[in-house]
Amino acid sequence: MPVSEWIQGRVFNFVHLRNLVYNTCWEDPRLDREALQLQPHDEVVMITSAGCNALDYALDGPAHVYAIDMNPAQNALLELKQAGIRQLDYTEFFQVFGRGHHPCFPELYQQLLRPNLSPTAQAYWDRHHGFFSNKRSFYFRGTSGFFAKMINLYIDRLVHLRSDLMQLLNASSVEEQAAIYFGGLRDAFWSKPVRWAVGRDTTLSLVGVPRAQREQVEAFHHGGIAQFIEDAVEAVFTQLPLRDNYFWRVYLTGEYSIDCCPEYLKLDNFLRLKAGLVDRISSHTMTVTQFLLQHDRPVSKFVLLDHMDWLSSHRIDWLQDEWQVIVDRATSDAQFLWRSGGLRTEFLDELEIELHGQRRALGLALDYDRQLAGRLHQVDRVHTYGSFHIAKLNS
């Protein structure tokens, strides 16, 4: 392996296994829930990330949601949200996870939240409860939050675009959004230093994009990853309504609003989760393969996010093992969702698995719903992935 790739791998592992990376989920669960059509008998295996989408899926009332992540900090965040739902009232909960800070958080943590956490999560938040204790938003914490904070400092102090940006976020129509963006905001924001910065591997590691995923993007996007990011931002701001785009609002302001926030932060949904749905979620710090090897129940829904991009270059053997245990544990009608930086995921189709006693290429074992995936991908509010995939096992 070249020295540059070895260094990049060490940096990425340091960032991802020792820090909170994702302080909010960066995948649109509205797409997932329409694709999954969760039912009371469904058991869901998913990647935890920041836990927002696990709470979102629970609102559809599946039997159980298993949230899996190799990074214990990500599972600690999901546990903190679950404890908050169980122990706080809605106003307190929204102040913590909607506004990103609470002046009395140390007391809330010690008296109400900490006793409801696992020892691992307690150890993490004992060290980091200051993330919520002052006016610096939690959504500017962690590695992706640090990047968001730098972008906001650039907007406020260097290019002075805060007023234009707020007009954009509060625009009443897509046409008004496009007029604001193309009317000067785009050219002022996308300076040469910004284009250079967003294309650096170190910057990309902060927001959870390893070299292997960069390669997936650049295999299909001739302008490189910096141009891909700029094109994605332009599509979000000029082609999709921003009025309910809580992903970009929290990234660019450090907080949600009552009218623009994840489903778990809405009053009615908060009360439904508190009434018992939150107890249908469990978190597990391990790989998907490790979890499924010790899990003896069939799984009907798998939400694999984009983590397979990460393994596409040097860990294809891990993917082979993962998909074998996935099909071994999957129900006959199981459904799989994943995302990719690339437009296609041929590296998956070429894997070989054993299914029904026969050795088969994974691409031949899966029945893709490309029409539904394509339609949903077009209205993805995040819009930073190259593709969205929905598949079932061929009978």
MIRO-603871 format. One record per residue: x, y, z of N, C-alpha, C in turn. Coordinates in steps of 0.02 Angstrom, whole numbers, padded with zeros to 5 digits, always signed. Each point is the difference from the previous one (the first is absolute). Layout:
N
XYZXYZXYZ...
END
This chain:
395
+00043-00060+00000-00043+00060+00000+00045+00062+00000-00014+00050-00044+00040+00061+00000-00003+00035+00068+00055+00035+00018+00004+00034+00065-00057+00050+00009-00018+00036-00054-00054+00050+00005-00066-00032+00020-00015-00060-00028-00062-00035+00016+00003-00026+00072+00059-00023+00022+00006-00024+00069-00012+00057+00049+00029+00059-00014-00010+00057+00044-00073+00021+00001-00031+00002-00059-00071+00018-00003-00042-00049+00039+00015-00065-00004-00037-00049+00038+00008+00009+00074+00061+00016+00023+00011+00011+00071-00038+00061+00025+00001+00054-00040-00036+00060+00018-00074-00014+00004-00027-00036-00049-00071-00015-00001-00021-00043+00059+00040-00051+00016-00017-00043+00057+00004+00039+00065+00050+00045+00007+00005+00041+00060-00063+00044+00008-00020+00031-00055-00059+00044+00002-00062-00039+00017-00008-00059-00031-00064-00034+00004-00008-00046+00059+00053-00023+00029-00007-00046+00056+00015+00033+00068+00021+00063+00000+00016+00034+00063-00042+00063+00010-00041+00017-00047-00038+00062+00004-00072-00010-00020-00043+00044+00024-00067+00004-00027+00006+00032-00069-00020-00035-00051+00006+00026-00069-00066+00032-00020-00055-00037+00006-00065+00023-00024-00042+00024+00059-00014+00065+00003-00044+00026+00052-00073+00002-00023-00012-00013-00063-00067-00008-00027+00005-00046-00060-00053-00036-00015+00002-00046-00058-00001+00041-00065+00036-00025-00048+00007+00035-00064-00030-00043-00056-00054-00036+00017-00039-00039-00048-00073+00016+00012-00037+00007-00053-00070+00022+00004-00045-00060+00017-00028-00003+00061-00040-00059+00018-00069+00000-00034-00021+00057-00027-00064+00002-00035+00002-00047-00060+00057-00004-00034+00009-00046-00055-00003-00072+00025+00036-00013+00055+00006-00067+00027-00069-00027+00021-00038+00042+00035-00064-00024+00025-00049-00014-00056+00003+00039-00054-00043-00015-00057+00021-00065-00033+00065-00010-00005+00024-00062-00032-00013-00061+00044+00011+00005+00065-00004-00057+00045-00071-00022+00016-00046+00049+00006-00069-00016+00019-00001-00046+00061+00030+00024+00054+00009-00042+00060-00066-00024+00029+00000-00062+00021-00059-00033+00028+00016-00023+00072-00052-00016+00040+00011-00020+00070+00045-00060+00009+00005-00044-00050+00042-00060+00008+00072+00011-00021+00016+00058-00029+00067+00010-00028+00053+00009+00054+00057-00031-00012+00059+00013+00040+00052+00033-00045+00027+00057+00022+00042+00042-00041+00072-00001+00026+00047-00013-00044+00071+00009+00015+00024+00061-00038+00033+00046+00035+00021+00062-00031+00066+00023+00030+00033+00047-00034+00059+00034+00027-00024+00057+00044+00027+00008+00060-00025+00050+00047+00009+00071-00024+00060+00018-00023+00017+00070-00014-00016+00042+00061-00043+00052-00006-00016+00041+00058-00063-00021+00035-00032-00054-00023-00059-00026+00034-00066+00032-00020+00002+00055-00037-00063+00035-00019-00046-00047-00038+00029-00037-00048-00043-00040-00044-00025-00063+00034+00036-00025+00050-00026-00056+00039-00064+00021+00035+00000+00060+00028-00060+00027+00032-00055+00012-00051+00019+00023-00059-00048+00012-00054-00035-00065-00020+00040-00054-00011-00030-00064-00019-00046-00027+00054+00019+00010+00063-00040-00026+00055-00071+00029+00000-00008+00059-00029-00066+00031-00003-00048-00040-00044+00026-00043-00044-00043-00042-00041-00017-00065+00035+00025-00010+00061-00020-00056+00042+00025-00069-00020+00062-00007-00026+00026-00068-00012+00011-00036+00065+00009-00066-00003+00010-00039+00061+00063+00022+00036+00055+00012-00037+00062+00022+00033+00046+00031-00052+00040+00048+00024+00052+00032-00041+00067-00012+00035+00045-00035-00035+00067-00013+00026+00047+00050-00032+00026+00046+00040+00045+00052-00025+00072-00021+00014+00040-00006-00052+00067-00029+00005+00051+00050-00024+00054+00008+00038+00053+00045-00020+00065-00022+00032+00055+00004-00036+00065-00016+00029+00025+00054+00047-00026+00060-00007+00022+00057+00040-00044+00005+00062+00026-00011+00061-00042+00002+00060-00029+00070+00012+00032+00052-00024-00027+00067+00010-00066+00009-00036-00008-00031-00058-00063+00007-00037-00057-00035+00038+00014-00059+00028-00051-00034+00039-00014+00037+00066+00051+00032+00028-00011+00040+00061-00047+00058-00014+00004+00029-00059-00046+00055-00018-00071-00026-00006-00010-00057-00033-00067-00028-00004-00027-00015+00070+00041-00029+00043-00023-00013+00069-00020+00064+00036+00038+00053-00010-00017+00064+00032-00067+00026-00024-00014-00007-00064-00064+00021-00027-00057-00043+00029+00011-00065+00005-00050-00044+00030-00013+00019+00072+00053+00012+00038-00008+00020+00070-00037+00066+00005+00015+00046-00045-00035+00064+00000-00075-00007-00014-00017-00044-00046-00071-00012-00015-00035-00029+00061+00033-00045+00035-00031-00032+00058-00006+00047+00060+00049+00045+00009+00006+00036+00063-00017+00075-00003+00003+00030-00059-00011+00072-00005-00069+00016-00027-00024+00060+00015-00061+00022-00034+00019+00028-00068-00051+00014-00041+00014+00019-00069+00040+00064-00005-00016+00050+00041+00036+00064-00003+00074-00009+00015+00015-00040+00052+00070-00013+00017+00035-00039-00056-00036-00050-00025+00030-00042-00051+00016+00040-00063-00047+00043-00021+00013+00039-00060+00056+00051+00011+00005+00027+00060+00054+00046+00014+00068-00035-00007+00003-00062+00024+00063-00037-00004+00016-00020-00072-00047-00036-00032+00015-00030-00065-00026+00041-00059-00043+00049+00013-00022+00044-00054+00044+00062-00005+00010+00033+00057+00042+00060+00001+00074-00017+00008+00015-00060+00025+00069-00021+00005+00036+00020+00064-00037+00028+00049+00031+00018+00064-00055+00011+00052+00018-00005+00063-00047+00011+00055+00040+00027+00059-00020+00058+00029+00040+00029+00054+00004-00044+00062-00048-00046+00008-00001-00044+00059+00019-00072-00018+00034-00008-00056+00014-00068-00022+00041-00041+00051+00051+00028+00033+00037-00041+00049-00046-00031+00053-00048+00039+00024-00047-00026+00050-00047-00052-00031-00025+00014-00060-00044-00048-00033+00038-00065-00012+00062+00006-00021+00039-00059-00014+00010-00042+00063+00024+00030+00053+00015-00037+00061-00062-00030+00032-00054+00037+00002-00059-00021+00037-00047-00046-00040-00007+00013-00065-00051-00035-00039+00028-00044-00055+00052+00022-00034+00022-00036-00060+00052-00054+00016+00050+00018+00039+00054-00047+00013-00024-00067+00029-00047-00001+00048-00022-00064+00028-00033-00045-00052-00019+00027-00058-00034-00039-00050+00045-00018-00059+00066+00005+00010+00048-00017-00052+00039-00063+00018+00025-00034-00050+00045-00056+00012+00066+00026+00028+00041-00043+00032+00065+00023+00025+00044+00031-00054-00002-00027-00060+00041+00028-00054-00023+00070-00018-00066+00009-00006-00026+00066-00016+00011+00049+00057-00006-00024+00062+00015+00043+00058+00072+00026-00004+00046-00045-00014+00071+00019-00003+00011+00053-00054-00034-00007-00057+00009+00048-00054-00028+00068+00021-00063+00002+00024-00031+00064+00015+00026+00031+00065+00028-00039+00045+00035+00029+00057+00056+00046-00023+00033-00019-00055+00054+00040-00027-00024+00056-00046-00059-00009-00030-00021+00046-00053-00067+00034+00011-00027-00001+00061-00065+00032+00009+00004+00075-00011+00060+00029-00002+00008+00070-00016-00021+00017-00071-00008-00051-00043-00024+00011-00068-00068+00036-00001-00039-00009+00053-00067+00029+00002-00007+00056+00052+00054+00018+00034-00006+00041+00060+00008+00075-00010+00022+00021-00058+00006+00072-00011-00032+00019-00066+00006+00062-00019-00036+00024-00059+00030-00022-00066+00059-00029+00002+00026-00030-00062-00039-00064-00014-00033-00002-00056-00046-00055-00015+00035-00067-00002-00034-00052+00023+00022-00068-00009+00012-00016-00073-00037+00033-00044+00006-00015-00072+00062+00031-00031+00040+00034+00041+00067+00021-00020+00053-00040+00038-00020-00057+00028+00045-00045+00036+00014-00062-00043+00049-00040+00021+00019-00058-00038+00038+00022-00062+00023-00049-00039+00041+00018-00058-00041+00033-00055-00059-00026-00016-00042+00032-00051-00025+00067+00026-00013+00005+00065-00020+00064+00029+00055+00052-00003+00063-00022+00008+00056+00046-00006+00003+00029-00071-00011-00043-00049+00000+00024-00069-00058+00049-00011-00059-00016+00028-00057+00046-00006+00016+00067+00032+00033-00001+00058+00018+00062+00034+00047+00042-00043+00048-00032-00033+00047+00036-00043-00037+00031-00059-00047-00036-00029-00040+00027-00055-00040+00061+00023-00029-00005+00060-00039+00056+00025+00044+00061+00016+00060-00012+00026+00046+00056+00011+00018+00033-00066+00011-00040-00051+00015+00026-00067-00058+00043-00025-00062-00025+00009-00059+00036-00023-00008+00066+00037+00011-00001+00066-00013+00059+00041+00056+00051-00002+00063-00022-00001+00056+00046+00012+00041+00016-00062-00002-00044-00049+00041+00012-00059-00040+00024-00060-00055-00034-00015-00039+00020-00060-00065+00036+00018-00017+00002+00065-00057+00039+00024-00064-00016-00039-00018-00064+00001-00058-00023-00038-00058-00023+00045+00003+00014+00065-00052-00025+00045-00069+00023-00020-00008+00064-00016-00066+00026-00018-00026-00034-00063+00042-00008-00051-00021-00034-00061-00018-00073+00014+00040-00032+00042-00013-00070+00015-00066-00009+00036-00016+00042+00048-00063-00006+00035-00059+00015-00046+00008+00047-00045-00053+00012-00050-00011-00063-00042+00055-00034-00017-00005-00061-00039-00036-00055+00039+00019-00011+00063-00031-00052+00040-00074+00013+00014-00019+00064+00002-00069+00019+00015-00040+00018-00062+00026-00013-00059-00035+00017-00062-00066-00038-00005-00048+00029-00033-00067-00029-00004-00010-00046-00060+00048-00002-00046-00006-00041-00059+00069-00019-00026+00002-00053-00041+00062-00021-00031+00026+00055-00047-00046+00034-00034+00019+00054-00045+00036+00056+00038-00026+00017+00058+00031+00052+00041+00069-00024+00024+00006-00063+00019+00064-00028+00020+00052+00008-00056-00020-00020-00061+00046+00003-00056+00021+00072-00014-00046+00047+00005+00016+00070-00012+00052+00025+00050-00007-00020+00063+00048+00022+00051+00067-00033-00011+00000-00065-00014+00063-00037-00008+00040+00026-00060-00034+00005-00057+00036+00022-00060+00010+00076-00002-00036+00036+00043+00004+00072+00000+00062+00028+00033+00043-00042+00024+00062+00024+00031+00028-00046+00053-00042-00038+00033+00024-00044+00054+00049-00052-00026-00017-00031-00055+00043-00053-00027+00071+00025-00013+00006+00054-00037+00066+00025-00019+00040+00025+00060-00035+00028+00049+00034+00025+00060+00024-00058+00044-00039-00053+00004+00018-00056+00044+00055-00043-00030-00007-00019-00064+00045-00049-00029+00065+00032-00024+00039+00022+00048+00066+00029-00015+00050-00056-00014+00057+00017-00028+00051-00051-00014+00024-00035+00063+00010+00035+00057+00020-00036+00060-00051-00051+00024-00065+00016-00006-00052-00047+00021+00000-00061-00045+00005+00012-00066+00002-00057-00046+00060-00045+00015+00057+00031+00016+00059-00038+00016-00011-00040+00064-00028+00032+00052-00008-00032+00065-00047-00060-00003-00056+00006-00035-00049-00056+00000+00025-00059-00040+00054+00008-00037+00027-00056-00038+00057-00035+00034+00019+00023+00061+00056-00031+00037-00024-00063+00037+00043-00051+00001-00017-00062+00035-00010+00013+00075+00040+00044+00029-00007+00013+00072-00067+00032+00014-00022+00047-00041-00066+00031+00009-00054-00052-00007+00005-00042-00051-00051-00050-00012-00004-00050+00057+00057-00016+00032-00001-00046+00057-00042+00029+00057+00003+00066+00010-00038+00031+00053-00075-00012-00007-00024-00001-00063-00072-00009-00011-00017-00071-00019+00048-00046+00009-00016-00071-00007+00009-00028-00069+00044+00028-00041+00011-00025-00068+00072-00025-00006+00010-00066+00001+00068-00027-00007+00022-00001-00073+00063-00015-00011+00028-00001-00067-00039-00047-00046-00019-00059+00025-00036-00048-00042-00065+00029-00026-00035+00037+00042-00063+00030-00023+00013+00057-00049+00053+00038+00013+00019+00052-00049+00010-00032-00069+00033-00057-00001+00013-00034-00064-00065-00020-00034-00049-00022+00040-00065-00017-00029-00033+00061-00033+00004+00058+00033-00028+00061-00028+00036+00019-00064+00067+00000+00002+00038+00026-00056+00000-00048-00060-00019-00063+00012-00006-00046-00057-00057+00019-00046-00048+00038+00026-00059+00018-00041-00008+00075-00009+00040+00040+00035-00008+00073-00004+00066+00030-00023+00003+00020-00063+00063+00021-00030+00028+00064+00030-00042+00040+00032+00025+00061+00030+00033-00011+00067+00004-00062+00024+00030-00014+00064-00049+00012+00057+00023-00016+00060-00047+00003+00057-00019+00071+00018+00046+00048-00009-00017+00070+00015-00057+00024-00044+00002-00017-00065-00053+00020-00045-00065-00038+00016+00007-00063+00020-00059-00039+00020-00036+00033+00058+00039+00023+00050-00030+00033+00058-00033+00065-00020+00033+00039-00042-00029+00063-00022-00065-00012-00039-00001-00050-00043-00060-00016-00038-00057-00023+00046+00018-00039+00052-00050-00023+00048-00031+00058+00038+00041+00047+00023-00025+00059+00035-00046+00040-00045+00021+00009-00062-00042+00038-00047-00067-00033-00010-00002-00066-00006-00063-00035-00008-00045+00009+00060+00028-00005+00060-00039+00008+00062-00030+00070+00003+00039+00050-00015-00021+00070+00010-00044+00026-00057+00003-00030-00059-00036+00029-00056-00053-00046-00031-00003-00064+00022-00047-00047-00031-00047-00033+00049+00015+00003+00065-00040-00033+00051-00023+00050+00052-00062-00007+00026-00023+00046+00052+00042-00004+00063+00018+00058+00026+00041+00002+00061-00043+00006+00064-00065+00010-00008-00041+00014+00059+00000-00056+00051+00010-00063-00022+00003-00056+00048+00067-00036-00004+00051+00033-00026+00066-00031-00007+00041+00012+00063-00015-00040+00050+00033+00010+00065+00074-00020-00001+00020-00040-00048+00070-00021-00005+00045+00061-00012-00017+00039-00049+00041+00058-00017-00011+00058+00048-00060+00005+00027-00013+00054+00049+00045-00008+00061+00003-00060+00028+00041-00009+00061+00074+00008-00016+00021-00020-00059+00069+00005-00019+00021+00072-00008-00046+00042-00024+00017+00070-00016-00021+00049+00054-00036-00023+00052-00019+00045+00054+00017-00027+00069+00014-00065+00006+00016-00029+00065-00061-00020+00041-00060+00005-00029-00059-00020+00037-00057-00015-00048-00049-00037+00026-00063-00012-00036-00051+00053+00021-00053+00005-00038-00057+00040+00022-00059-00048+00013-00050+00024+00035-00059-00041+00014-00031-00025-00065+00002+00041-00052-00032-00018-00063+00046-00036-00048+00063-00005+00017+00048-00032-00046+00049-00041+00042-00019-00062+00013+00040-00043+00045-00016-00073-00015+00042-00047+00023-00015-00071-00008-00065-00019+00033-00029-00054-00021-00065-00021+00025+00000-00012+00075+00055-00026+00028+00001-00015+00071-00002+00063+00043+00014+00058-00029-00002+00063+00037-00067+00036-00005-00048-00030-00033-00067+00029-00003-00042-00025+00059-00040+00043+00030-00034-00016+00063-00038-00065-00003-00044-00009-00049-00041-00061-00002+00043-00063-00005+00052+00004-00040+00044-00058-00008+00041-00013+00063+00023+00054+00032+00035-00007+00064-00043-00037+00050-00064+00017+00004-00045-00032+00048-00011-00073-00018-00004-00016-00063-00008-00070-00022+00061-00041+00018+00059+00029-00011+00061-00035+00019+00003-00010+00076-00017+00052+00038+00000-00005+00072-00049-00052+00026-00054-00010-00036-00052-00048+00020+00022-00072-00009+00058-00012-00030+00024-00069-00005+00039-00017-00063-00009+00038-00053+00034-00017-00063+00076+00006+00007+00024+00045+00043+00072+00008+00008+00033-00064+00027-00039-00041+00035+00027-00061+00030+00010-00056-00052-00022+00012-00061+00009-00050-00053+00067+00008-00035+00043+00043+00024+00065+00013-00030+00055-00024+00048+00048-00037-00026+00059-00018+00039+00062+00015-00041+00055+00018+00034+00062+00017-00035+00053-00052+00016+00045-00011-00049+00050-00053+00004+00065+00025-00031+00054+00000+00039+00064+00026-00023+00041-00058-00028-00004-00008-00065+00034-00055-00036-00013+00010-00074+00026-00044-00041-00014+00003-00072-00067-00034-00013-00027+00013-00059-00062-00034-00021+00011-00076-00001+00058-00021-00025+00015-00072-00003+00001-00030+00070+00035+00032+00046+00003-00026+00069-00069-00005+00031-00042+00051-00011-00067-00001+00029-00041-00059-00028+00001-00007-00066-00042-00051-00030+00023-00071+00016+00065-00009+00010+00026-00066+00019-00025-00023+00068-00014+00049+00044-00025-00019+00067-00075+00009+00007-00032+00023-00053-00072+00014+00002-00037-00060-00030-00045-00029+00038-00033-00062-00023-00071+00011-00024-00019+00063-00012-00068+00013-00025+00003+00023-00073-00049-00017-00040+00000+00024-00070-00011+00075-00003+00030+00032-00048-00004+00072-00009-00033+00014-00067-00049+00046+00000-00038+00013-00061+00020+00065-00035+00033+00046+00035+00019+00064-00030+00072+00017+00019+00040+00019-00049+00070+00019+00011+00011+00069-00030+00024+00047+00041+00016+00067-00023+00075+00010+00010+00037-00005-00054+00073-00006+00003+00037+00065-00014-00038+00055-00008+00030+00066-00013+00052-00004-00056+00057+00031+00010+00051+00002-00053+00064-00036+00022-00003-00039+00053+00062-00027+00028+00035-00048-00048-00037-00029-00048+00032-00047-00046+00048+00035-00048-00012+00064-00013+00050+00039-00038+00068-00001+00034-00002+00004+00067+00062+00004+00039+00043-00063-00010-00033-00057-00013+00034-00063-00005+00016-00020-00072-00020+00041-00047+00001-00020-00070+00069-00008-00030+00052+00031+00029+00067-00003-00028+00043-00055+00030+00008+00001+00066+00049-00044+00032-00031-00052+00045-00066+00002+00011-00031-00047+00046-00058-00036-00033+00010-00019-00063-00054-00034-00035-00015-00068+00031+00049-00030+00034-00012-00063+00034-00047+00009+00059+00004+00059+00033-00048+00015+00054-00070+00005-00028-00007+00031-00058-00066+00005-00031-00027-00069-00018+00043-00042-00026-00020-00068-00017-00029-00035+00062+00036+00004+00056-00023-00031+00062-00065+00031+00024-00004+00066-00005-00059+00035+00024-00062-00020-00038+00005-00002-00067-00059-00017-00039-00020-00074+00008+00050-00043+00012-00018-00069+00012-00043-00007+00063+00021+00033+00054-00039-00006+00061-00066+00039-00005-00002+00052-00040-00063+00036-00012-00051-00047-00032+00019-00034-00054-00048-00043-00033-00017-00061+00043+00047-00021+00042-00014-00056+00045-00053+00018+00052-00001+00063+00022-00047+00021+00052-00063+00032-00029-00001+00015-00064-00056+00036-00030-00061-00045-00009-00059+00029+00011-00062-00035-00016-00006-00006-00076-00045-00042-00023-00007-00010-00072-00022+00062-00037-00035+00045+00036-00023+00063-00031+00040+00060+00024+00059-00012+00025+00041+00055+00029+00014+00054-00052+00007+00061+00026+00013+00058-00042+00064+00034+00023+00038+00026-00048+00065+00030+00014+00002+00071-00030+00022+00048+00040+00011+00068-00023+00072+00019+00011+00030+00034-00048+00066+00029+00011+00010+00059-00047+00051+00039+00016+00019+00058-00040+00072-00006-00021+00018+00038-00052+00069+00000-00023+00019+00068-00028+00064+00016+00006+00025+00060-00032+00001-00007-00075+00005-00061-00026+00000-00012-00072-00070-00008-00028-00005+00000-00066-00065-00009-00032-00021-00073+00000+00048-00045+00004-00015-00071+00001+00046-00034+00052-00017-00062+00017+00040-00037+00049+00017-00069-00027+00035+00000-00056+00019-00064-00031+00043-00043+00047+00039+00033+00044+00043-00038+00045-00041-00047+00044-00064+00017+00013-00044-00044+00038-00026-00057-00043-00021+00017-00060-00030-00051-00044+00049-00056-00016+00065+00015+00003+00050-00051-00016+00017-00046+00058-00024+00016+00061+00012-00045+00056-00034-00067-00011+00028-00053+00027-00030-00066-00005-00026-00021+00068-00062-00024+00002-00030-00024+00061-00031-00068-00012-00014-00035+00054-00036-00063-00005-00072+00011+00021-00047-00015-00044-00071+00010+00013-00039-00060-00025-00041-00029+00044-00039-00060-00017+00045-00057-00026+00060-00004+00032+00045-00055-00017+00040+00010-00063-00007+00058-00032+00036+00012-00062+00045+00062+00006+00057-00002-00032+00046+00056-00002-00023+00048-00055-00011+00064+00019-00027+00047-00049+00033+00068+00008+00004+00036-00055+00021+00071+00005-00055+00039+00035+00019+00045+00044-00050+00037+00038-00047+00039-00046+00027+00027-00054-00041+00038-00047-00056-00042-00029+00011-00065-00008-00052-00045-00026-00048-00023+00055+00022+00006+00062-00042-00022+00056-00047+00056+00023+00012+00061-00023-00040+00057+00021-00047+00022-00055-00060+00020+00020-00049+00028-00046-00006+00074+00016+00028+00044-00041+00002+00071+00012-00066+00034-00020-00023+00045+00042-00056+00043-00018+00028+00068-00021+00027+00003-00060+00034+00061-00023-00048+00057-00014-00061-00016-00018-00048+00054-00014-00017+00038+00064-00017-00036+00053-00016+00033+00063+00061+00035+00029+00058-00033-00003+00061+00031+00026+00016+00064-00037-00006+00000-00066+00014+00059-00039-00047+00057+00016-00064-00016+00007-00050+00052+00016+00014+00031+00068+00014-00041+00049+00013+00026+00067+00066+00039+00003+00050-00024-00037+00065+00034+00001-00006+00072-00025-00045+00012-00047-00007+00067-00028-00025+00050+00053-00036-00022+00049-00028+00046+00051+00036-00007+00067+00058-00030+00000+00041-00006+00061+00020+00070+00024-00020+00017+00061+00014+00067+00026+00073+00011+00015+00037-00053+00013+00072+00006+00013+00037+00010-00066-00010-00047-00046+00022+00006-00069+00076-00002-00008+00035-00032+00045+00073-00003-00005+00024-00070-00018-00045-00046-00019+00020-00066-00023-00011-00005-00075+00042-00041-00031-00008-00009-00072-00057-00046-00018-00018-00046+00045-00054-00047-00016-00032-00028+00064-00061-00026-00009-00040-00030+00053-00023-00067-00027+00004-00053+00040-00014-00068-00025-00051-00034+00046-00047-00033-00032-00052-00040+00034+00000-00069-00033+00005-00053+00040+00003-00067-00029-00032-00051+00046-00021-00055-00030-00024-00058+00037+00037-00061-00027-00004-00055+00037+00029-00063-00025-00043-00029-00055+00032-00025-00052-00037-00038-00050-00024-00066+00031-00060-00018-00016-00027-00063+00028+00033-00060-00035
END
